């Protein structure tokens, strides 16, 4: 009896050791499938060799520098508020990985802070230190395993930092602080902006950035760019939209500085242009660079308008920006959105750039309430944009590209081999 009990315990311990050994042996290659893709067993989103001009525009390849996207469907960055101290985890692996499995050509990681105080919330992703690279690399490797490009959006929240996650707030209620206190893990005394103006009455009152702090921000941003390249990302986006730090510098409603970074249009765009120049010198020339802009602030001539965006475009082109992610709003609590919002309500910004004299020199990616395959295809077909960014529709249907292919008659589009029986 004693002998049987001992052998059972030994067997249990041995199994645990074997399990740990197997994990150690496979953890470094856990994104590598045990069999290769072939012509008979292709990766998701693959199409037979054919004249791409015969395909719906949404499923024609797109070449940006040395990167070729298999179609025009990209997953827009979406904050998940699920990181601890900036570290990604299994949630992000599953969240981002599902879109790669679903056939998207490009999956862009959520707004990723370049400084700890540049997070929107304490639960935002970050890449301000080397230790945050390990899980990030693993996610990139998995995305690549699905014949999908991996992108990252680097950001600083500015005066909209140290905030509660949206699901921890009461929508529309400004009677309670929307920010996270120091006791709760926030940094309300270390929120930075071009000027000491809060976004709204229940937001933190930011401190005006000194010239030294602006220089440090640029240096830290570049270090995050270097880490992004080491992680294997194919596509990098600078977040200059939605009322975060770079947007705040661009707009006269949030930038009241009296130095070289405030006042005139040329001064207000200075930081963004300096940053782009540094990024383009650091980010490999073979890899695409994108800038997300709030093309219109929705406050009329007092703020940033589409005319300002068009004025900025040639400078972006000159500095080597490949694509503009055309969003809007988010910088003023007094914004007047065109309610009710209609599907594709921001596509006109992308269209305006494409129809301008700069349209052939830079690509655009419209975003915002794009929810149907025909709608997305029309954007590319009519040359309103080159790449279609979608967010919430992917949350509803991570396999949207597979559904879109069926609706648009692209029957030959490959599904993941593991899912072929469901096609």
C-alpha positions as CSV (number, residue, x, y, z in Angstrom):
1,X,0.0,0.0,0.0
2,X,2.8,2.4,1.0
3,X,4.7,1.4,-2.2
4,X,1.7,2.1,-4.4
5,X,1.2,5.5,-2.8
6,X,4.9,6.4,-3.3
7,X,4.8,5.4,-7.0
8,X,1.7,7.4,-7.6
9,X,3.4,10.5,-6.1
10,X,6.5,9.9,-8.1
11,X,4.5,9.6,-11.3
12,X,2.6,12.9,-10.6
13,X,5.9,14.7,-9.9
14,X,7.5,13.3,-13.1
15,X,4.5,14.4,-15.2
16,X,4.8,17.9,-13.8
17,X,8.5,18.0,-14.7
18,X,7.9,16.6,-18.2
19,X,5.1,19.2,-18.7
20,X,7.5,22.0,-17.6
21,X,10.2,20.6,-19.9
22,X,7.8,20.5,-22.9
23,X,6.7,24.1,-22.2
24,X,10.3,25.3,-22.0
25,X,11.2,23.5,-25.2
26,X,8.3,24.8,-27.2
27,X,7.7,28.3,-25.8
28,X,10.2,29.9,-28.1
29,X,8.6,28.4,-31.2
30,X,5.0,28.4,-30.2
31,X,3.9,30.4,-33.2
32,X,5.4,27.9,-35.7
33,X,3.0,25.4,-37.0
34,X,4.1,21.8,-37.2
35,X,3.5,21.7,-41.0
36,X,4.3,24.1,-43.8
37,X,1.9,26.1,-46.0
38,X,1.7,24.7,-49.6
39,X,-0.3,25.5,-52.7
40,X,-2.8,22.9,-51.6
41,X,-2.8,24.0,-48.0
42,X,-2.3,27.8,-48.2
43,X,-2.4,30.4,-45.4
44,X,-5.5,32.4,-44.7
45,X,-6.3,35.1,-47.3
46,X,-4.3,33.5,-50.0
47,X,-5.7,33.7,-53.6
48,X,-4.6,31.6,-56.6
49,X,-2.3,33.2,-59.0
50,X,-4.6,35.5,-61.0
51,X,-4.8,38.9,-62.5
52,X,-5.6,41.0,-59.4
53,X,-7.3,43.7,-61.6
54,X,-10.2,41.2,-62.0
55,X,-10.8,41.1,-58.3
56,X,-13.0,43.4,-56.2
57,X,-10.8,46.4,-55.2
58,X,-11.0,45.4,-51.6
59,X,-9.0,42.2,-52.3
60,X,-6.3,43.6,-54.5
61,X,-2.8,43.6,-53.0
62,X,-1.3,46.9,-51.8
63,X,2.4,47.6,-51.8
64,X,3.7,50.2,-49.4
65,X,7.5,50.5,-49.7
66,X,8.7,46.9,-49.3
67,X,5.6,45.7,-47.6
68,X,2.9,44.0,-49.7
69,X,-0.5,43.6,-48.0
70,X,-2.6,40.7,-49.3
71,X,-5.8,42.8,-49.3
72,X,-7.0,46.3,-48.3
73,X,-8.5,45.3,-45.0
74,X,-6.7,46.5,-41.8
75,X,-7.6,46.3,-38.1
76,X,-7.5,49.7,-36.6
77,X,-5.8,50.2,-33.2
78,X,-8.2,49.6,-30.3
79,X,-7.4,50.3,-26.7
80,X,-8.2,47.3,-24.5
81,X,-7.3,48.7,-21.1
82,X,-6.0,45.3,-20.1
83,X,-2.2,45.7,-19.5
84,X,-0.4,45.9,-16.2
85,X,2.5,48.4,-16.1
86,X,2.4,48.5,-19.9
87,X,3.0,44.8,-20.3
88,X,0.9,42.9,-22.9
89,X,-0.5,39.5,-21.9
90,X,-2.6,36.5,-23.2
91,X,-5.6,38.8,-23.6
92,X,-3.7,40.7,-26.3
93,X,-2.4,37.6,-28.0
94,X,-5.9,36.2,-28.4
95,X,-7.5,39.6,-29.2
96,X,-5.0,40.5,-31.9
97,X,-4.4,37.0,-33.1
98,X,-8.0,36.4,-33.9
99,X,-8.0,39.1,-36.5
100,X,-4.9,37.6,-38.2
101,X,-6.7,34.2,-38.3
102,X,-9.7,36.0,-39.7
103,X,-7.9,37.1,-42.9
104,X,-7.0,40.8,-42.3
105,X,-4.0,42.0,-44.2
106,X,-2.7,44.2,-41.4
107,X,-3.4,44.2,-37.6
108,X,-2.3,47.3,-35.8
109,X,-1.6,47.1,-32.0
110,X,-3.5,49.5,-29.8
111,X,-2.1,52.9,-28.8
112,X,1.2,52.0,-27.1
113,X,2.6,54.5,-24.7
114,X,6.2,55.7,-25.1
115,X,6.3,57.0,-21.5
116,X,4.6,55.7,-18.3
117,X,2.8,59.0,-17.9
118,X,1.7,58.9,-21.5
119,X,-0.8,56.1,-20.9
120,X,-4.5,57.0,-21.2
121,X,-5.2,54.7,-18.2
122,X,-3.1,52.6,-15.8
123,X,-4.1,49.7,-17.9
124,X,-2.7,50.8,-21.3
125,X,0.0,49.0,-23.3
126,X,3.5,50.4,-23.3
127,X,6.9,50.0,-24.9
128,X,9.0,52.4,-22.9
129,X,11.3,49.6,-21.6
130,X,13.0,46.6,-23.0
131,X,11.2,44.2,-20.7
132,X,7.9,44.9,-22.4
133,X,9.2,43.5,-25.7
134,X,9.0,39.8,-24.9
135,X,5.3,39.3,-25.1
136,X,5.0,41.9,-27.8
137,X,7.4,39.8,-30.0
138,X,5.4,36.7,-29.3
139,X,2.2,38.4,-30.6
140,X,4.0,39.7,-33.7
141,X,5.3,36.2,-34.4
142,X,1.8,34.8,-34.2
143,X,0.4,37.5,-36.5
144,X,3.1,36.7,-39.0
145,X,2.4,33.0,-38.8
146,X,-1.0,33.8,-40.4
147,X,0.6,35.6,-43.4
148,X,-0.5,38.9,-41.9
149,X,1.4,42.1,-41.3
150,X,1.8,43.5,-37.8
151,X,1.6,47.2,-37.1
152,X,1.9,49.3,-33.9
153,X,0.6,52.7,-33.0
154,X,2.9,54.7,-30.7
155,X,1.3,57.4,-28.6
156,X,1.3,59.8,-25.7
157,X,-2.0,60.7,-24.1
158,X,-1.1,64.2,-23.0
159,X,-3.8,65.9,-21.0
160,X,-6.1,62.8,-21.4
161,X,-3.8,60.6,-19.3
162,X,-4.3,58.9,-15.9
163,X,-8.0,58.3,-16.9
164,X,-10.3,55.5,-15.8
165,X,-11.0,52.9,-18.4
166,X,-14.3,53.6,-20.3
167,X,-16.0,50.6,-18.7
168,X,-15.1,52.0,-15.2
169,X,-16.9,55.3,-16.0
170,X,-20.5,56.4,-16.3
171,X,-21.0,57.7,-19.8
172,X,-22.0,61.3,-19.9
173,X,-21.6,61.9,-16.2
174,X,-19.1,64.8,-15.6
175,X,-20.1,65.2,-11.9
176,X,-17.5,62.7,-10.8
177,X,-13.7,62.7,-11.6
178,X,-13.0,60.7,-14.7
179,X,-9.3,60.4,-13.8
180,X,-7.5,57.8,-11.6
181,X,-6.1,59.2,-8.3
182,X,-2.6,58.6,-7.0
183,X,-4.1,56.3,-4.4
184,X,-5.8,54.3,-7.1
185,X,-2.6,53.9,-9.1
186,X,-2.9,57.1,-11.3
187,X,-0.6,60.0,-11.8
188,X,-2.8,63.1,-11.8
189,X,0.1,65.3,-10.7
190,X,2.3,64.2,-13.6
191,X,-0.1,64.8,-16.5
192,X,1.5,66.8,-19.3
193,X,0.2,69.0,-22.2
194,X,1.3,71.9,-24.3
195,X,-0.7,74.2,-22.0
196,X,-2.3,73.8,-18.6
197,X,-5.8,73.4,-19.9
198,X,-7.9,70.4,-18.9
199,X,-9.9,68.6,-21.6
200,X,-13.1,68.8,-19.4
201,X,-13.9,69.9,-15.9
202,X,-13.7,66.3,-14.5
203,X,-10.3,65.6,-16.2
204,X,-6.8,66.3,-14.7
205,X,-5.4,69.8,-15.0
206,X,-2.2,69.2,-16.9
207,X,1.2,70.8,-16.4
208,X,2.7,72.8,-19.3
209,X,5.6,70.8,-20.8
210,X,9.0,72.5,-20.5
211,X,11.4,72.5,-23.5
212,X,13.4,69.9,-21.6
213,X,10.4,67.6,-21.2
214,X,9.5,68.0,-24.9
215,X,13.1,66.9,-25.8
216,X,12.8,63.9,-23.4
217,X,9.5,62.9,-25.0
218,X,11.1,62.9,-28.5
219,X,14.0,60.8,-27.2
220,X,11.7,58.3,-25.5
221,X,9.5,58.1,-28.6
222,X,12.5,57.2,-30.7
223,X,13.6,54.5,-28.2
224,X,10.1,53.0,-28.6
225,X,10.5,53.1,-32.4
226,X,13.7,51.1,-32.0
227,X,12.0,48.6,-29.8
228,X,9.1,48.3,-32.3
229,X,11.6,47.4,-35.1
230,X,13.3,44.8,-32.8
231,X,9.9,43.3,-32.1
232,X,9.4,42.7,-35.8
233,X,6.6,45.1,-36.6
234,X,6.2,45.8,-40.3
235,X,4.2,49.0,-40.0
236,X,4.4,52.0,-37.6
237,X,1.9,54.7,-36.9
238,X,2.3,57.9,-35.0
239,X,-0.8,58.8,-33.1
240,X,-1.5,62.5,-33.7
241,X,-5.3,62.3,-33.3
242,X,-8.2,62.2,-30.8
243,X,-7.0,64.8,-28.4
244,X,-3.8,63.1,-27.3
245,X,-0.5,64.9,-26.9
246,X,0.4,65.6,-30.5
247,X,-3.1,66.7,-31.4
248,X,-3.0,69.1,-28.5
249,X,0.1,70.7,-29.9
250,X,-1.6,71.0,-33.4
251,X,-4.8,72.8,-32.3
252,X,-5.1,76.4,-31.2
253,X,-7.9,75.4,-28.8
254,X,-5.4,73.3,-26.7
255,X,-2.1,75.0,-27.5
256,X,-1.7,78.5,-26.0
257,X,2.1,78.4,-25.8
258,X,4.2,81.5,-26.5
259,X,7.4,79.8,-27.5
260,X,8.5,78.0,-30.8
261,X,5.9,75.3,-30.2
262,X,2.8,77.6,-30.0
263,X,1.0,80.4,-31.8
264,X,1.3,80.2,-35.5
265,X,0.4,77.2,-37.7
266,X,4.1,76.6,-38.3
267,X,4.9,76.6,-34.6
268,X,2.0,74.3,-33.7
269,X,3.0,71.6,-36.2
270,X,6.7,71.9,-35.3
271,X,6.7,69.1,-32.7
272,X,4.9,66.6,-35.0
273,X,7.3,67.4,-37.9
274,X,10.4,67.2,-35.7
275,X,9.2,63.8,-34.4
276,X,8.4,62.5,-37.9
277,X,11.9,63.4,-39.1
278,X,13.5,61.6,-36.2
279,X,11.2,58.6,-36.6
280,X,11.9,58.3,-40.3
281,X,15.7,58.4,-39.6
282,X,15.2,55.5,-37.1
283,X,12.4,53.4,-38.6
284,X,13.8,51.3,-41.5
285,X,13.3,52.9,-44.9
286,X,11.9,49.6,-46.1
287,X,9.0,49.8,-43.7
288,X,5.9,52.0,-44.0
289,X,5.2,55.0,-41.7
290,X,1.7,56.2,-41.0
291,X,0.3,59.2,-39.1
292,X,-3.2,59.2,-37.6
293,X,-4.7,62.7,-37.7
294,X,-8.0,64.2,-36.4
295,X,-8.6,65.9,-39.8
296,X,-11.3,68.1,-38.3
297,X,-11.7,69.0,-34.7
298,X,-15.5,69.7,-35.1
299,X,-15.3,73.1,-33.5
300,X,-15.3,75.2,-36.6
301,X,-12.6,77.7,-37.5
302,X,-11.5,78.1,-33.9
303,X,-9.8,74.7,-34.0
304,X,-8.0,72.4,-36.4
305,X,-9.9,72.0,-39.7
306,X,-9.7,70.0,-42.9
307,X,-8.0,73.0,-44.4
308,X,-5.2,72.7,-41.8
309,X,-4.9,69.0,-42.6
310,X,-4.5,69.7,-46.3
311,X,-1.9,72.4,-45.5
312,X,0.0,69.8,-43.4
313,X,0.0,67.0,-46.0
314,X,2.8,68.2,-48.3
315,X,5.1,68.5,-45.2
316,X,4.3,64.9,-44.2
317,X,5.1,63.8,-47.8
318,X,8.4,65.6,-47.7
319,X,9.4,63.9,-44.5
320,X,8.6,60.4,-45.8
321,X,5.2,59.6,-44.4
322,X,3.5,56.9,-46.6
323,X,-0.1,56.9,-45.4
324,X,-2.4,59.1,-43.4
325,X,-5.0,57.5,-41.1
326,X,-7.9,59.9,-41.5
327,X,-9.9,60.2,-38.3
328,X,-11.4,63.2,-36.5
329,X,-12.4,64.9,-33.3
330,X,-11.6,64.1,-29.7
331,X,-9.6,67.2,-28.8
332,X,-12.4,69.4,-27.5
333,X,-15.2,68.7,-25.1
334,X,-17.2,71.3,-27.1
335,X,-17.0,69.4,-30.4
336,X,-20.1,69.3,-32.5
337,X,-20.2,66.0,-34.3
338,X,-22.5,65.6,-37.3
339,X,-25.1,63.6,-35.3
340,X,-26.6,61.1,-36.0
341,X,-23.3,59.7,-37.2
342,X,-23.8,57.9,-40.6
343,X,-21.7,55.0,-41.9
344,X,-18.4,56.2,-43.3
345,X,-18.9,59.7,-41.9
346,X,-15.1,60.3,-41.9
347,X,-14.4,58.9,-45.4
348,X,-14.8,62.4,-46.9
349,X,-11.5,63.5,-45.2
350,X,-9.6,60.7,-46.9
351,X,-11.4,61.5,-50.2
352,X,-10.4,65.2,-49.9
353,X,-6.7,64.2,-49.6
354,X,-6.9,61.8,-52.5
355,X,-8.6,64.4,-54.7
356,X,-6.1,67.1,-53.8
357,X,-2.9,67.7,-55.8
358,X,-1.1,65.6,-53.2
359,X,-3.4,62.5,-53.6
360,X,-1.0,60.6,-55.9
361,X,1.9,61.2,-53.6
362,X,0.5,59.8,-50.3
363,X,-1.9,57.0,-49.4
364,X,-4.9,57.3,-47.1
365,X,-6.7,55.0,-44.8
366,X,-10.3,56.1,-43.9
367,X,-11.8,54.9,-40.6
368,X,-15.1,55.2,-38.7
369,X,-18.4,53.3,-39.0
370,X,-17.3,51.2,-41.9
371,X,-19.3,48.1,-41.4
372,X,-20.2,46.4,-44.7
373,X,-18.2,44.7,-47.4
374,X,-19.8,46.6,-50.3
375,X,-19.1,49.9,-48.4
376,X,-15.5,49.0,-47.8
377,X,-15.0,47.9,-51.4
378,X,-16.5,51.1,-52.8
379,X,-14.0,53.2,-50.8
380,X,-11.1,51.5,-52.6
381,X,-12.9,51.2,-56.0
382,X,-13.8,54.9,-56.1
383,X,-10.3,55.8,-54.9
384,X,-11.6,57.5,-51.7
385,X,-8.8,55.7,-49.9
386,X,-6.1,53.0,-50.4
387,X,-6.5,51.0,-47.2
388,X,-9.7,50.4,-45.1
389,X,-9.4,50.6,-41.4
390,X,-12.1,49.1,-39.3
391,X,-12.4,48.6,-35.5
392,X,-15.8,47.8,-33.9
393,X,-17.0,45.7,-36.8
394,X,-14.0,43.4,-36.1
395,X,-15.1,43.1,-32.5
396,X,-18.4,41.9,-33.7
397,X,-16.9,39.7,-36.4
398,X,-13.2,38.9,-36.2
399,X,-13.5,37.0,-39.5
400,X,-15.0,39.9,-41.4
401,X,-12.6,39.5,-44.4
402,X,-13.8,35.9,-45.0
403,X,-17.4,37.1,-44.9
404,X,-16.6,40.0,-47.2
405,X,-14.9,37.7,-49.7
406,X,-18.0,35.6,-49.9
407,X,-20.3,38.6,-50.3
408,X,-18.1,40.1,-53.0
409,X,-17.8,36.8,-54.9
410,X,-14.2,36.0,-54.1
411,X,-14.8,32.3,-53.7
412,X,-11.1,31.2,-54.1
413,X,-9.9,33.1,-51.0
414,X,-8.3,30.6,-48.6
415,X,-9.6,30.1,-45.1
416,X,-7.2,29.0,-42.3
417,X,-6.5,25.3,-43.0
418,X,-7.7,24.4,-39.6
419,X,-11.1,26.0,-40.4
420,X,-11.5,24.7,-44.0
421,X,-14.3,22.3,-43.0
422,X,-16.5,25.2,-42.1
423,X,-16.1,27.1,-45.4
